[in-house]
Amino acid sequence: MAEKRPEQVVLIMQGGGALGAFQAGVYEAMHEAGMEPDWVVGTSIGAINAALIVGNEPSERLVRLREFWALVSSATTSAALWNVPGSGNLVQNLGAVANGVPGFFTP
């Protein structure tokens, strides 16, 4: 008979930029339900979220995630300049490549 292993909670987060904000929300829901992960694994933006989670005490994790996401997702005053009707996200994406994203990367 196989030995039964103890159950563990594993939070796995992938890359994909904006998906990271969703991942932070998943962690928030887990935290509020009293469910802290035993393992946290991530790649790309998921690795950044994972580092913010495991690199802080449980009482500080949500604070640090919120600070990071407020910093990288804050709108700039020039955002309206990039809103060109009919261009979809092309002009906004070019603006991000040209100017970077505050707190996240600079070209």
DSSP file (Angstrom, degrees, kcal/mol; ACC not computed):
  #  RESIDUE AA STRUCTURE BP1 BP2  ACC     N-H-->O    O-->H-N    N-H-->O    O-->H-N    TCO  KAPPA ALPHA  PHI   PSI    X-CA   Y-CA   Z-CA
    1    1 A M              0   0    0      0, 0.0     2,-0.1     0, 0.0     0, 0.0   0.000 360.0 360.0 360.0 134.6    0.0    0.0    0.0
    2    2 A A        -     0   0    0      1,-0.1     2,-0.3     0, 0.0     0, 0.0  -0.422 360.0-111.5 -72.2 142.5    1.3    3.4   -1.0
    3    3 A E        -     0   0    0     -2,-0.1     2,-0.4     1,-0.1    -1,-0.1  -0.576  31.0-123.8 -74.3 132.6    2.2    5.9    1.8
    4    4 A K        -     0   0    0     -2,-0.3    -1,-0.1     1,-0.0     3,-0.0  -0.645  23.0-144.2 -80.8 128.5   -0.2    8.8    1.9
    5    5 A R        -     0   0    0     -2,-0.4     2,-0.1     1,-0.1     3,-0.1  -0.610  25.9 -99.0 -88.6 150.9    1.5   12.2    1.6
    6    6 A P        -     0   0    0      0, 0.0     2,-0.1     0, 0.0    -1,-0.1  -0.407  44.4-104.2 -66.7 145.8    0.3   15.2    3.5
    7    7 A E        -     0   0    0     -2,-0.1     2,-0.3    -3,-0.0    -3,-0.0  -0.438  40.3-168.7 -70.0 143.4   -1.8   17.6    1.4
    8    8 A Q        -     0   0    0     -2,-0.1     2,-0.6    -3,-0.1    -3,-0.0  -0.966  21.1-129.4-132.7 150.5   -0.1   20.8    0.4
    9    9 A V        -     0   0    0     -2,-0.3    29,-2.8    27,-0.2    30,-1.8  -0.895  27.6-172.3 -99.6 122.6   -1.3   24.0   -1.2
   10   10 A V  E     -a   39   0A   0     -2,-0.6     2,-0.6    27,-0.2    30,-0.2  -0.969  11.1-159.6-120.0 127.0    0.7   25.0   -4.3
   11   11 A L  E     -a   40   0A   0     28,-2.5    30,-2.8    -2,-0.5     2,-0.5  -0.932  11.8-172.8-107.1 115.6    0.2   28.3   -6.1
   12   12 A I  E     -a   41   0A   0     -2,-0.6     2,-0.4    28,-0.2    30,-0.2  -0.943   2.1-174.0-113.6 124.7    1.6   28.2   -9.7
   13   13 A M  E     -a   42   0A   0     28,-2.9    30,-1.5    -2,-0.5     2,-0.1  -0.969   6.0-156.8-125.2 131.9    1.7   31.5  -11.6
   14   14 A Q        -     0   0    0     -2,-0.4    32,-0.2    28,-0.2     2,-0.1  -0.319  24.5 -96.2 -95.3 179.6    2.6   31.9  -15.3
   15   15 A G        +     0   0    0     30,-0.2    -1,-0.2    29,-0.1    29,-0.1  -0.307  62.9 116.6 -86.1 176.0    3.9   34.8  -17.3
   16   16 A G    >   -     0   0    0     -2,-0.1     3,-1.8     3,-0.0     2,-0.6   0.623  65.1-119.5 131.6  30.4    1.8   37.2  -19.4
   17   17 A G  T >  S+     0   0    0      1,-0.3     3,-2.1     2,-0.2     4,-0.3  -0.230 105.8  37.0  55.4 -98.9    2.1   40.7  -18.0
   18   18 A A  T >> S+     0   0    0     -2,-0.6     3,-1.1     1,-0.3     4,-1.0   0.719 103.6  73.1 -63.6 -22.2   -1.5   41.6  -17.1
   19   19 A L  H <> S+     0   0    0     -3,-1.8     4,-2.5     1,-0.3    -1,-0.3   0.791  84.5  70.6 -60.4 -24.9   -2.2   38.1  -15.9
   20   20 A G  H <> S+     0   0    0     -3,-2.1     4,-2.2     1,-0.2    -1,-0.3   0.852  92.6  54.0 -61.2 -35.1   -0.1   39.0  -12.9
   21   21 A A  H <> S+     0   0    0     -3,-1.1     4,-1.6    -4,-0.3    -1,-0.2   0.900 108.9  49.1 -65.7 -39.7   -2.7   41.3  -11.6
   22   22 A F  H  X S+     0   0    0     -4,-1.0     4,-2.0     2,-0.2    -2,-0.2   0.918 109.3  52.8 -62.4 -43.8   -5.2   38.4  -11.8
   23   23 A Q  H  X S+     0   0    0     -4,-2.5     4,-2.5     1,-0.2    -2,-0.2   0.891 105.5  53.8 -60.3 -40.4   -2.7   36.2  -10.0
   24   24 A A  H  X S+     0   0    0     -4,-2.2     4,-2.3     1,-0.2    -1,-0.2   0.887 108.2  50.9 -61.4 -38.0   -2.4   38.8   -7.2
   25   25 A G  H  X S+     0   0    0     -4,-1.6     4,-2.3     2,-0.2    -2,-0.2   0.865 107.5  52.6 -66.9 -36.6   -6.2   38.7   -6.9
   26   26 A V  H  X S+     0   0    0     -4,-2.0     4,-2.3     2,-0.2    -2,-0.2   0.933 110.5  47.7 -63.4 -45.5   -6.1   34.9   -6.6
   27   27 A Y  H  X S+     0   0    0     -4,-2.5     4,-3.1     1,-0.2    -2,-0.2   0.917 109.6  53.9 -61.7 -41.4   -3.6   35.2   -3.8
   28   28 A E  H  X S+     0   0    0     -4,-2.3     4,-2.7     1,-0.2    -1,-0.2   0.922 109.3  47.7 -58.4 -45.0   -5.7   37.8   -2.1
   29   29 A A  H  X S+     0   0    0     -4,-2.3     4,-1.4     2,-0.2    -1,-0.2   0.902 113.0  48.5 -63.4 -41.2   -8.7   35.5   -2.2
   30   30 A M  H  <>S+     0   0    0     -4,-2.3     5,-2.9     2,-0.2     3,-0.3   0.939 112.3  48.8 -62.2 -46.7   -6.7   32.6   -0.8
   31   31 A H  H ><5S+     0   0    0     -4,-3.1     3,-1.7     1,-0.2    -2,-0.2   0.915 109.9  50.7 -60.1 -45.6   -5.2   34.8    2.0
   32   32 A E  H 3<5S+     0   0    0     -4,-2.7    -1,-0.2     1,-0.3    -2,-0.2   0.777 108.2  53.6 -65.9 -25.5   -8.7   36.1    3.0
   33   33 A A  T 3<5S-     0   0    0     -4,-1.4    -1,-0.3    -3,-0.3    -2,-0.2   0.418 120.3-111.1 -86.1   1.0   -9.9   32.5    3.2
   34   34 A G  T < 5S+     0   0    0     -3,-1.7     2,-0.7    -4,-0.2    -3,-0.2   0.728  75.9 133.7  77.6  22.3   -7.0   31.7    5.5
   35   35 A M      < -     0   0    0     -5,-2.9    -1,-0.2    -6,-0.2    -2,-0.2  -0.881  31.4-177.2-111.3 101.8   -5.3   29.5    2.9
   36   36 A E        -     0   0    0     -2,-0.7   -27,-0.2    -3,-0.1     2,-0.1  -0.821  29.7-114.2 -97.1 136.6   -1.5   30.2    2.7
   37   37 A P        -     0   0    0      0, 0.0   -27,-0.2     0, 0.0     3,-0.1  -0.396  12.1-156.2 -71.1 144.1    0.4   28.3    0.0
   38   38 A D  S    S+     0   0    0    -29,-2.8     2,-0.4     1,-0.3   -28,-0.2   0.785  87.4  27.1 -81.4 -32.4    3.1   25.8    1.1
   39   39 A W  E     -a   10   0A   0    -30,-1.8   -28,-2.5     2,-0.0     2,-0.4  -0.981  66.3-167.5-130.9 141.5    4.8   26.2   -2.3
   40   40 A V  E     +a   11   0A   0     -2,-0.4     2,-0.4   -30,-0.2   -28,-0.2  -0.992  12.0 176.6-131.4 125.2    4.8   29.2   -4.7
   41   41 A V  E     +a   12   0A   0    -30,-2.8   -28,-2.9    -2,-0.4     2,-0.3  -0.976   7.1 160.0-129.5 138.8    6.1   28.8   -8.3
   42   42 A G  E     -a   13   0A   0     -2,-0.4     2,-0.4   -30,-0.2   -28,-0.2  -0.998  25.2-152.4-156.8 159.2    6.1   31.3  -11.0
   43   43 A T    >   -     0   0    0    -30,-1.5     3,-2.0    -2,-0.3     2,-0.1  -0.985  69.7 -23.2-131.1 144.5    7.6   32.3  -14.3
   44   44 A S  T >> S+     0   0    0     -2,-0.4     4,-1.5     1,-0.3     3,-0.8  -0.354 140.9   1.8  57.4-124.9    8.0   35.9  -15.7
   45   45 A I  H 3> S+     0   0    0      1,-0.3     4,-2.3     2,-0.2    -1,-0.3   0.834 134.8  59.6 -62.7 -29.6    5.4   38.1  -14.1
   46   46 A G  H <> S+     0   0    0     -3,-2.0     4,-2.5   -32,-0.2    -1,-0.3   0.849 102.2  52.7 -64.1 -33.6    4.3   35.1  -12.0
   47   47 A A  H <> S+     0   0    0     -3,-0.8     4,-2.5     2,-0.2    -1,-0.2   0.855 107.2  51.8 -69.9 -35.0    7.9   34.9  -10.6
   48   48 A I  H  X S+     0   0    0     -4,-1.5     4,-2.1     2,-0.2    -2,-0.2   0.944 112.3  45.4 -65.4 -46.8    7.7   38.6   -9.6
   49   49 A N  H  X S+     0   0    0     -4,-2.3     4,-2.1     1,-0.2    -2,-0.2   0.919 112.1  52.5 -60.0 -43.1    4.4   37.9   -7.8
   50   50 A A  H  X S+     0   0    0     -4,-2.5     4,-3.0     1,-0.2     5,-0.4   0.911 108.6  50.1 -59.9 -42.8    5.9   34.8   -6.2
   51   51 A A  H  X S+     0   0    0     -4,-2.5     4,-1.9     1,-0.2    -1,-0.2   0.888 109.8  50.7 -63.6 -38.8    8.9   36.7   -5.0
   52   52 A L  H  < S+     0   0    0     -4,-2.1    -1,-0.2     2,-0.2    -2,-0.2   0.854 114.6  45.0 -66.6 -33.8    6.6   39.3   -3.5
   53   53 A I  H >< S+     0   0    0     -4,-2.1     3,-1.1    -5,-0.2    -2,-0.2   0.972 121.3  33.9 -74.1 -55.7    4.6   36.6   -1.7
   54   54 A V  H 3< S+     0   0    0     -4,-3.0    -2,-0.2     1,-0.2    -3,-0.2   0.714 112.1  62.9 -77.3 -18.5    7.5   34.5   -0.4
   55   55 A G  T 3< S+     0   0    0     -4,-1.9     2,-0.3    -5,-0.4    -1,-0.2   0.417 102.3  57.0 -85.5   2.9    9.8   37.4    0.3
   56   56 A N  S <  S-     0   0    0     -3,-1.1     5,-0.1    -4,-0.1    -4,-0.0  -0.934  92.3 -97.9-132.0 155.0    7.5   38.9    2.8
   57   57 A E    >>  -     0   0    0     -2,-0.3     3,-2.3     1,-0.1     4,-1.0  -0.375  45.1-107.1 -63.5 149.8    5.9   37.9    6.1
   58   58 A P  T 34 S+     0   0    0      0, 0.0     4,-0.5     0, 0.0     3,-0.4   0.827 120.5  56.6 -50.7 -35.3    2.2   36.7    5.6
   59   59 A S  T 34 S+     0   0    0      1,-0.2     4,-0.2     2,-0.1    -2,-0.0   0.702 113.0  40.7 -71.0 -17.7    0.9   39.9    7.2
   60   60 A E  T <> S+     0   0    0     -3,-2.3     4,-2.4     2,-0.1    -1,-0.2   0.508  89.0  90.9-105.6  -7.9    2.8   42.0    4.6
   61   61 A R  H  X S+     0   0    0     -4,-1.0     4,-2.5    -3,-0.4     5,-0.2   0.917  89.1  43.8 -61.2 -49.1    2.2   40.0    1.4
   62   62 A L  H  > S+     0   0    0     -4,-0.5     4,-2.7     1,-0.2    -1,-0.2   0.894 112.5  54.1 -64.3 -38.7   -1.0   41.7    0.3
   63   63 A V  H  > S+     0   0    0     -4,-0.2     4,-2.4     1,-0.2    -1,-0.2   0.939 111.6  44.5 -59.1 -47.6    0.4   45.2    1.1
   64   64 A R  H  X S+     0   0    0     -4,-2.4     4,-2.4     2,-0.2    -2,-0.2   0.889 113.1  50.4 -67.5 -40.3    3.5   44.5   -1.1
   65   65 A L  H  X S+     0   0    0     -4,-2.5     4,-2.6    -5,-0.2     5,-0.2   0.933 112.3  47.6 -61.9 -45.1    1.5   43.0   -3.9
   66   66 A R  H  X S+     0   0    0     -4,-2.7     4,-2.4     2,-0.2     5,-0.2   0.904 111.0  51.3 -63.9 -41.2   -0.9   46.0   -3.9
   67   67 A E  H  X S+     0   0    0     -4,-2.4     4,-1.9    -5,-0.2    -1,-0.2   0.938 112.3  46.5 -60.0 -46.9    2.1   48.5   -3.8
   68   68 A F  H  X S+     0   0    0     -4,-2.4     4,-2.5     1,-0.2     5,-0.2   0.944 114.9  45.1 -61.4 -49.3    3.7   46.8   -6.8
   69   69 A W  H  X S+     0   0    0     -4,-2.6     4,-1.3     1,-0.2    -1,-0.2   0.821 111.0  53.3 -70.1 -29.8    0.6   46.6   -8.9
   70   70 A A  H  X S+     0   0    0     -4,-2.4     4,-0.5    -5,-0.2    -1,-0.2   0.888 111.9  47.8 -66.3 -37.6   -0.4   50.2   -8.1
   71   71 A L  H >< S+     0   0    0     -4,-1.9     3,-0.5    -5,-0.2    -2,-0.2   0.933 117.0  38.6 -69.0 -47.4    3.1   51.3   -9.3
   72   72 A V  H 3< S+     0   0    0     -4,-2.5    -1,-0.2     1,-0.2    -2,-0.2   0.638 120.9  43.7 -83.7 -12.6    3.1   49.3  -12.6
   73   73 A S  H 3< S+     0   0    0     -4,-1.3    -1,-0.2    -5,-0.2    -2,-0.2   0.352  80.1 124.2-112.5   6.8   -0.5   49.9  -13.5
   74   74 A S    <<  -     0   0    0     -4,-0.5     2,-0.2    -3,-0.5    -4,-0.0  -0.452  62.1-121.7 -70.1 137.7   -0.9   53.5  -12.7
   75   75 A A        -     0   0    0     -2,-0.2     2,-0.2     1,-0.0    -1,-0.1  -0.494  22.6-138.1 -76.1 146.2   -2.1   55.7  -15.6
   76   76 A T    >   -     0   0    0     -2,-0.2     3,-1.6     1,-0.1     4,-0.3  -0.653  21.6-113.6-100.2 162.7    0.1   58.5  -16.7
   77   77 A T  G >  S+     0   0    0      1,-0.3     3,-0.5    -2,-0.2     4,-0.2   0.761 116.7  57.0 -66.8 -23.2   -1.1   62.0  -17.7
   78   78 A S  G >> S+     0   0    0      1,-0.2     3,-1.2     2,-0.1     4,-0.7   0.438  76.2  98.7 -87.0   2.3    0.0   61.3  -21.2
   79   79 A A  G X4 S+     0   0    0     -3,-1.6     3,-1.2     1,-0.3     4,-0.3   0.860  76.9  59.1 -58.1 -35.9   -2.1   58.2  -21.5
   80   80 A A  G X4 S+     0   0    0     -3,-0.5     3,-1.1    -4,-0.3    -1,-0.3   0.807  96.3  62.5 -64.1 -27.9   -4.9   60.2  -23.3
   81   81 A L  G <4 S+     0   0    0     -3,-1.2    -1,-0.3     1,-0.2    -2,-0.2   0.772 100.9  52.9 -66.8 -24.7   -2.3   61.1  -26.0
   82   82 A W  G << S+     0   0    0     -3,-1.2     2,-1.3    -4,-0.7    -1,-0.2   0.480  81.9  99.8 -90.3  -3.0   -2.0   57.4  -26.9
   83   83 A N    <   +     0   0    0     -3,-1.1    -1,-0.1    -4,-0.3     6,-0.1  -0.678  48.3 168.9 -88.1  90.4   -5.7   56.9  -27.4
   84   84 A V    >   -     0   0    0     -2,-1.3     3,-2.0     4,-0.2     4,-0.2  -0.912  36.9-119.0-106.1 115.9   -6.1   57.1  -31.2
   85   85 A P  T 3  S+     0   0    0      0, 0.0    -2,-0.0     0, 0.0    -1,-0.0  -0.226  95.5  16.5 -55.0 137.1   -9.5   55.9  -32.4
   86   86 A G  T 3  S+     0   0    0      1,-0.1     3,-0.1     2,-0.0     0, 0.0   0.379  99.1  97.2  84.4  -4.0   -9.3   52.9  -34.7
   87   87 A S    X   -     0   0    0     -3,-2.0     3,-1.8     1,-0.3     4,-0.2   0.500  68.7-155.4 -94.8  -2.7   -5.8   51.9  -33.8
   88   88 A G  T 3   -     0   0    0      1,-0.3    -1,-0.3    -4,-0.2     4,-0.3  -0.458  65.9 -34.7  62.1-134.3   -6.8   49.3  -31.2
   89   89 A N  T 3> S+     0   0    0     -2,-0.2     4,-3.1     1,-0.1     5,-0.3   0.381 114.6 101.3 -98.2   2.5   -3.9   48.9  -28.8
   90   90 A L  H <> S+     0   0    0     -3,-1.8     4,-2.5     1,-0.2     5,-0.2   0.924  84.5  41.5 -56.7 -51.3   -1.2   49.5  -31.4
   91   91 A V  H  > S+     0   0    0     -4,-0.2     4,-2.2     1,-0.2    -1,-0.2   0.903 116.3  49.7 -67.3 -40.1   -0.5   53.2  -30.4
   92   92 A Q  H  > S+     0   0    0     -4,-0.3     4,-2.1     2,-0.2    -1,-0.2   0.911 111.7  49.3 -63.1 -41.8   -0.7   52.4  -26.7
   93   93 A N  H  X S+     0   0    0     -4,-3.1     4,-2.3     2,-0.2    -2,-0.2   0.905 109.9  50.5 -64.6 -41.1    1.7   49.5  -27.1
   94   94 A L  H  X S+     0   0    0     -4,-2.5     4,-2.7    -5,-0.3    -1,-0.2   0.892 108.7  53.4 -62.8 -38.3    4.1   51.6  -29.1
   95   95 A G  H  X S+     0   0    0     -4,-2.2     4,-2.8     2,-0.2     5,-0.3   0.896 108.6  49.0 -62.0 -40.5    4.0   54.2  -26.3
   96   96 A A  H  X S+     0   0    0     -4,-2.1     4,-2.4     2,-0.2    -2,-0.2   0.897 112.5  48.0 -66.4 -39.8    4.8   51.5  -23.7
   97   97 A V  H  < S+     0   0    0     -4,-2.3    -2,-0.2     2,-0.2    -1,-0.2   0.911 117.4  42.4 -65.3 -41.6    7.8   50.3  -25.8
   98   98 A A  H  < S+     0   0    0     -4,-2.7    -2,-0.2    -5,-0.2    -1,-0.2   0.879 130.9  22.6 -72.8 -38.7    9.0   53.9  -26.3
   99   99 A N  H  < S-     0   0    0     -4,-2.8    -3,-0.2     1,-0.2    -2,-0.2   0.606  97.7-137.6-107.2 -15.1    8.5   55.2  -22.8
  100  100 A G     <  -     0   0    0     -4,-2.4    -1,-0.2    -5,-0.3     6,-0.2  -0.328  30.9 -74.7  83.3-173.8    8.5   52.0  -20.6
  101  101 A V  B >>  -B  105   0B   0      4,-2.1     3,-2.6    -2,-0.1     4,-1.9  -0.989  52.3-108.5-125.9 118.3    6.1   51.3  -17.8
  102  102 A P  T 34 S+     0   0    0      0, 0.0   -28,-0.2     0, 0.0     4,-0.1  -0.172 101.6   6.0 -51.7 130.5    6.7   53.2  -14.6
  103  103 A G  T 34 S+     0   0    0      1,-0.1   -31,-0.2   -30,-0.1     3,-0.1   0.398 128.4  63.0  79.7  -2.9    8.1   51.0  -11.9
  104  104 A F  T <4 S-     0   0    0     -3,-2.6     2,-0.3     1,-0.4    -1,-0.1   0.751 110.0 -24.2-119.2 -56.7    8.4   48.0  -14.2
  105  105 A F  B  <  -B  101   0B   0     -4,-1.9    -4,-2.1   -33,-0.1    -1,-0.4  -0.988  43.2-153.6-157.6 155.6   10.8   48.7  -17.0
  106  106 A T              0   0    0     -2,-0.3    -6,-0.2    -6,-0.2    -7,-0.1  -0.985 360.0 360.0-128.2 143.9   12.4   51.5  -19.0
  107  107 A P              0   0    0      0, 0.0    -7,-0.1     0, 0.0    -8,-0.1   0.512 360.0 360.0 -68.9 360.0   13.7   51.2  -22.5
